[in-house]
Amino acid sequence: MIRDYNIRQFDLIMTLSQAVDLVSPAVANHHIRVAYIAHSIGNELGLPTEQKNSLALAGALHDIVALSLRSRLDALEFELKNPHGHAELGYRFLAQYPKFF
């Protein structure tokens, strides 16, 4: 029997983010911290709630394609040479799922 489930987008994204953060203690809670910082910056800029929430979700997903410790550490190192490279990879991955856009 197939059932339809309603899962809030926020809950899904935060769960994915937390799962990716389990890759290593070296990167534990990285996505949550980035989400919090992004939301806080939006708050300081006086952005509307919807935009601040979008920033938080983007922060929670920003390294979504880095699913191994090596790729996570490479992404951190790579940012010095190409600061938008891993963000572009994440965008390409998430663009396949229209509900994220």
N, C-alpha and C positions, 0 to 999 in steps of 0.2 A: 504494500500500500504506500503510495507516494503522498506525502503531506507537504503543504506549503507552510513555510515558516517565515515569519517577519522578524528580521534582525535589524536593529537600528544600525545605520551606516557607521555612526560613531563607535558603537560597541565592536563591530566587525574590524574596523581599522585599528582600534586600540588593542584588540586581541592579536591581530597580525603583527602589530608593532612589538608587542610584548614577546611574542613567539620568536621573532627575529632577534630580539635582544637577549634571548637565552643562548645564543651562539657561544658566548664566552663571558666570563665575569669581567673581562677587560672592557667590554662594551655594554655592560648591564645598565639598563634604564636610560641608555643614550637617546632613544627616540622619545621617551617621555620627557626627558629634560629639554630636548630641542622643541617639542610641542609646547611645553610650558614657556620657554623663552620666546618663541614666536608669538604666542598668545599675549604675553606680557608686553612685547614691543608694540603689537597692535593696540593694546590698551593704552600705552603711553602716547601713541599717535592719535588716540581718540577715534579709532575705527568703530564702525557699528558691530554689534555682537555677531552677526552672520559672517562678516569678514574676519573677525578675530577667531571664530570657530574654524573657518576655512584655513587660516594660517596654522592653527594648532594641528589640524588633520594633516596638512602638508608636512609639517614638522615630524609628525608621527610616522609618515610614510617615506621620508626623504631618502632613506637607504634601503628600501624594501627589496632591491635586487641583490643586496649583499648578504647572501644566505650562508656563507661560511666565514670562519674567523679570518682566514687569509684574505678573502675578498673584502671584509670589513676593514681590516688593517691596511690593505692596499688602497682602499678608497680614502682613508684618512691621509695616507702618504701622498696619494695622487692629487689630492686637493691643492697641494702646494704648486703642482705643475699645471693642472687643469682644474680650476675650482668648480666648474660646472659639469664635469664629465659624468660623475655618478648620478647627478640630478637628471641629466639627459637620459641615462639608461633607465632610471626609475620612471621617468615620464613615458618613455617608449613602452615599458612594461604595463603601466597602469592605463595607458591610452587604449589598450585592447579591451578594457572593461568600461563601457560607456557610463555606468552609474557613478564612476569616479569623476566624471567631467560634466 
